[in-house]
Amino acid sequence: MGRLLAAAVLTEALLGGGPVLAAAVEAPDRAAVVASAGSAEAAEGTAEDSGAPEPTDAERVEELFEGTETTLEAAVRIAAELDESPLYVDEAAADRYPQATLDVFEEKVAATEHPTYLVLLGVTDYADSRDLPMLIAQAHGGEGAFIVVPADGILRHTVELADLDAHLAVEQQFDRWHHDPDSRVSSVEWLNDVLDRLADPQYEEYEPPLSDRIRQAITYHPVRSAVIAGVVLVGLVGGVWFLARRRPVRTRKYRIPDSVMAAARDSDRSRMRRVLGQDALRIAEKLEALQTEGLSAEQSATVQRGLDAFGLARRIAEDESAAEDDLVGSLVLFDIAERSLESVERQRSARLTGGRPLRGPCTVNPRHGEAHKVGKVTAGGGRGLTVPMCARCALEQRRGHPLQWLRVDGAPYPDRDTVWARTLYGATEADLVEEVIRARAMR
């Protein structure tokens, strides 16, 4: 009954203000006295009218909450656990995270600049888990960042810091991924990145987008803006016409299907195998068809390399013992197969010859997608090596932030003794296809 009375007072706190909530958590006996007093008054006032006693507030709460733990009760219980340790993992979530990953989380939580509390849940049956971080923070009563990751993997949080600058800096670290719709990271990578940022949160001033600045210029300087726009338009038209005459068309005919990328991100072997057997089969068929046509020796070697890469990708996806970095490796091999096909087709078409080589995936984490930049890394088999990486990773490196390597069992993949670590997924001088064939032969 005491637990239910505390939950009743918590409900009153949410409707009336934070101080009552703190009183409910810190002084359950006093909350019980208040609830009992209110109940007595309610019963006394209604008994004269109806002849039958009305149910008390406590009885109503007990009837409402009976049988299941409510979100409020869960928040109070978890807040009490956070007093003992800033990392809370329920029994269901403990089966979803390897111990090595939990150890990494614990170390990173301890290294944050401001108090940080991390709650990992294996269930999502609370009334609304979006409110759970706020309820936990209210029940806890302390300052800091309260992070909740339920079974759906969507990170939820609330920040309670009295210092406004610190509050804004910490809050901004959570906003980063919400404004990055092209992000292809798992919830574990997302959480790792946020915890890394909370070690030294820096607030970045907002700069209005170019569209807003142009709109403002047109509003206050319409004539000058019209003249400038006309000159720019003429220059753009002339530039496009000139480049169209001199440069080849560089559209990417083949790319890793989003469904394959999603399957690898979720470590879903069956779905990945099914997609590779459907969407990617057309690439294998085209590679085989090219073998029967008149190709140069170099083109024949490229086609054969593509076929080898595709076969390896299929076998790895079907391997039940494949680790997460192996599944990502099958993505890279599939990318090699499609780039081999596109390379030969470009060489055979006068319109598509020349230009820069086709880009491969991001070395830091191939699930980030196509690499558009380069950066220097000192990891795995590429110490001091310049490797391709996505624009986001290149930007993070320029800002001095740690690279968000693909992690396997809580550790960056270059730290493992695998063919992927030794070759950085093909970013080193070694031929990835040959190295994978050799590694699988030695198993």
N, C-alpha and C positions, 0 to 999 in steps of 0.2 A: 504493500500500500504506500509506503514511503516513497518508492520510486515513482509511482503514479502521481503522488502529490507534487513531487518535484517537477514532473512533466507539466502538470497543470499550471504551476507558477511560471514555468518557461513559456507557456502559451501566452500567459498574461504579459510576460516581458516583451515578447515580440509585438504585441498590440500596444503596449504602453510605454516601452523604453528599455534601454540596456541595463540600468542599475538594478531593476528587479531581477533580471536574469542572473546577474552576478550574485545577488543575495540568495537566489534559489540554489545555485551551484555550491556556494561557500557555506550556507547555513540551512541545510535541509530541515533541521528541527524547527527553526524559526518559520520556514515556509509552511511546515505542517501546521503550526499554531495558527498562522494567518488563514490558511485554507479551512481549518476547523472552525475558526471564529466566523468566517464568511458563511460556512455551511450552516452553522447554528442560527445565524441571523435569518438566512433564507428559509429555513424550516419553520422558525418562529413566526415569520411574517405571513406565510401561506397557510399554515395549519388552521388559523381562525377562519379563513375564507372558504376552504373546500372541505374541511373536516379530515382530510387525509394528508399526511406529511409529504411535501414535495421532495424529490431527490436532491441531495446536496451537490455542490460543485464537485467535490471529490468523487462522489458516486457517478456523476455524469462522465468525468474524465476516465474513471475506471472502466465504465461500460464502453467508452469510445476506444480505449487503448487495449482492451482485454484481448489476449491471444497472440499478439504480435508486437515486436519492438518497433516503435515509431521512429521517425527521423529525429525528433527531439531527444528521445531516450538514447538513440545511437550517438548523437552529438555529445551528450553529457558523458556517456561511457568512454567514448574515444578521447574526449578532452582530458579526462582523468588519466588515461593511459599515456597521453602526451606529456604529462607532468613527469613521468618516469623516463621516457625516451622520445626524442623528436621524430622517430620513425615508427609508425604503427602499420602492421601488416596482419590482416585477419587470416583465418585458417584457409578460406577459399583462395585468397590471393597468394598465399605462400606456395601453392602448387603451380602457380602461373609464372613465377619469377625464380630463376636459378639463384642459389645462395650467393654465387659470385656477383650477380647483378645487385642483389640486396646489399651486399657489402660495399659495392661502389656507391650506391645511393646513400648509405649511412655516412660514408666518408665525405661525400659532397655536401650533404646537409650540414654536417659539422663544420665545413669550411666556408659556409656562406657568411657574408658580412653582417647581415641582420638575422635575428632568430627566424628559423625556417622549420616548419613542421610538415612532414610528408605522411599521407595516409593512403595506403594501397588496399583497395577493397576487391573482393572477388564476386560481389553481388551488386545488383542495381535495383533492388526491389524497395528502396526507400521511396517515400511519396514523391520527392523531387530532389534528386541528388545534386542539382545545380545550387540548391540552398544549403547543402550540407557544410561546405567550407565556412560560410558565414555563421551558421549555428555553432559549429565547433569553436570558431574564434570567440564568439560571445560567451560560450560556456567556459572556455579556457581562461578568458580574462586578460591574457598577456598580449604583448605586441609581437608582430612578426608577419611572415607570409605563411598562410595555411593552404596547402596543396592537397587535393583529393583526386585520386585516379581510380574510378570504379572499373567494373569489368568491361565496359565498352571502350576503355582506353582513352577517352576524351578527358584531357586535363582540365580540372576546375579549380578555382582558387579564390581567395580573398586576402587582401592586404590590410593590416591594422598597424600603422606606424604614426606616431604623433608628429614627427618631423615631416613637414610637407615635401621638402626636397627629396628626402629618402623614400617617402611613400611613392612619389612620382617615378623615381628612378627604378624602384623595384617593380612597380606596376607595368612599366614600359617593357620589361624583359618578357612578360607574358604576352604582350600584344604582338610581338614580332611575327609569330607564325600565323596569326589571324590575318595578317596583311600579305601573306605569301601564298596565294592560291595554287602555285605550281609546286609547292613543297611535296616531296615524296618520302616522308620519314615515318617510321613507326612511332608508337606512343613512348617506347623506351628511349629512342633517340631524341624525341621531342623533350622528354623529361630530363635527360642527361644534359641537353643544351641549355635548358632553363636553369638547372642547378649550377652549371658552369658560369652562367652569366650572373647569377646571384652572388657568386664569390666576390665580384667587384662590379656592382651595378652602376652603369653610367647613363645619365639622362641625356638624350640627344634632342636638341631644339628642333621644333617643327619648322619646316620650310614649305611654304605654299607650293603646290604643284605648278608646272609651267602653264597649264591651262588657266589657272586662276590669275597668274601674273599677266598673261595675254589679255584676259577679259578685263582686268583693271586698266591696262594700257589703252585698250580700245575705248573704254568708258571715258577716260579723262583726256585722251589725246587722239580723237577719231581721225582727223585729217592726216596727221603724221603716221598713224598706224596703217591707214589705207595705202599711203605711198610706199611704206616699207614692205607691206604685204604684197603689193604688186611687183616690186623688184625681186622679192624672195621667190614668188611664184614663177616668174620668168626664168630665174636662175635654176629652180628645181626642174622645170620642164626641160630646159636645155641640158642639164646634167643627166637626167634620166635617159633622154634620147641618146646622148653621147655614150653612156655606159651600156645601153642596150645594144649599140652597134659593136662595142669593143669586147664586152664580157659575155661569157657563156651563161646559159640558164643553169642555176644551181639548186633547183628545187630537189628536196629529198624524197625520192619515190618510195623508199622503204624505211620503216622505223619500227622500233620495238612496240608492239601493241600495248595500250594502257592496261589491258586485261592481264597480260603476262607480267607487267610491272607490279600490278596490284597483287597477283598471286605470289610473286616472290617476296613482296613486302610482308605478306601474311604467313609466309612459309607454308603455303597451301600446295603441297606436291601434286595432289590429284587434279586440282584446277589448272595448275601450271602445265602439267603433262597434257591435259585436254586441249589447252589453248595452243601449245606448241604443235600438237597434232593437227590442229585446224588452220589457224591463221598463218603459221609459219611453213606449212607444207607447200604453199605456193612458191616460196623462195627456194626450197629444196628442189622442187620440180623444175624451176627455171635454171638452177645451177646444173642439174643433170642434162637439161636440154642444150645448154651451152657447150657441153662436152662433145656433142655430135657436130658442132659447127666449126668452121674454119677459124681456129684461134692461133695466136702466136704462142710460143713456148711460155712466155711470161704470163699471158692471159690464162693459159691452161693451168699453170701452177696456182694462180689466184683462185680459179674455179675449184680446184681440188682442195685448196686450203679452206674455202668456204664450206664445201661438203663435209670435210673433217670436223670443222667447228660445229656445224649443225648436228652431226651425229653425236658428238660429245655432249652438246647441250641436251639432247633427248635422253641420253643415258644417265646423265647426272640428275635430271628431273625425275627419272623413274627410280633412282636409287633411294630406298627407304632410309639408308644410313646417312644420307647427305645432310651436312650441317647448313646453317643459314648462309655462311659465306660460300658454300658450294652452290646453293641455289642462285645466289647472286652471280656466281661465276658462270652459270648456265646462261644467264642474261647476257653477259659480256660475250660469250661464245656465239650466241645467236646474233648479237650485233655484228660480230666479225663476219658471220655468214652473209648477212644482208649487205654489209659494206663491200664484201667481195663481189657479190652480184652487181651492185650498182657501179662499182669501179669498172668492171668489164664492159657493162652496157654503156658507160660514158666513153670509154676508149673506142667503142665501135660506132659511136655517133659523132659526126663532125660538129654538131651543134653543142654537144656536151663535153667537149675536150677541154683540157687545161683547167686553170683555177686551183684553189687550195684543196688539199686532201680532205676527204670526208672525216668529220669528227667522230670520236668514240665517246663512251660514257665517262662520267666523272670518276677520277681515280679515288678520291676520298671516300665516296660512297656511290657506286654505280646506279643505285636506285634514285639518285638525284636527277638522273636523266643525262642529256647530251652535254658534253663539255664545250664551253665557249671561250674559256680563258685558260691560262697556264699559271702554275705556281711551283715554288721549290719546296720539296719535302725532305725530311730526314727520318724515314721510317722504312722498316722492312728491307726489301732488296734494292731500294732506291735512295740511298743516303746521298743527300746533296743533289738529287735529280730533279729536273724540271719536268712536271707531269701535267697532263690536261685535267682541268677541273671545271665544275660548273661556276656560273657567275656569282652565285651566293657564297660558295666556299672561297673563291678568290677575293671577294669583298671582305669576308670575315678575316682572312689572313692579312690583308692590308691594314685592317683595324687592329691587328695584334691579338685577335681572339683565337683560342685553340680550335684546330680543325675538328669537325665532327665526323670522325672516322666511323665507318660501318663497324658495329660492335657485335661480337659473338661471345655469349656467356659472360657479358660484362666487360670484355677486353677489346681494344681496337684490333681489327683483323690483321694489321701488319705485325702484331706481337705474337701471332700464332705460327706454328711450324707447318705451313701449308704452301702449296704451289701458288696460291693467290697472294700470300704475303711475300714470297720470294720474287714474284713478278709484278706485284702491285696491279694485278688484273691486266697485265700486258703493257704497263707504262714503262717498264724497264726495256733494255735492249734485247732481252730474251724473247723468242717467239712463243707466245702464250699457247698456241695450239700444240706445238711440239712439246712444250713443257708439261702440259696437261696429259698428253698421250703417254709421256715418259713416267709421270707420277702415278697414273692409274695402272701402268704395266708393273710397277714396283710394289703395288699394294699386296 
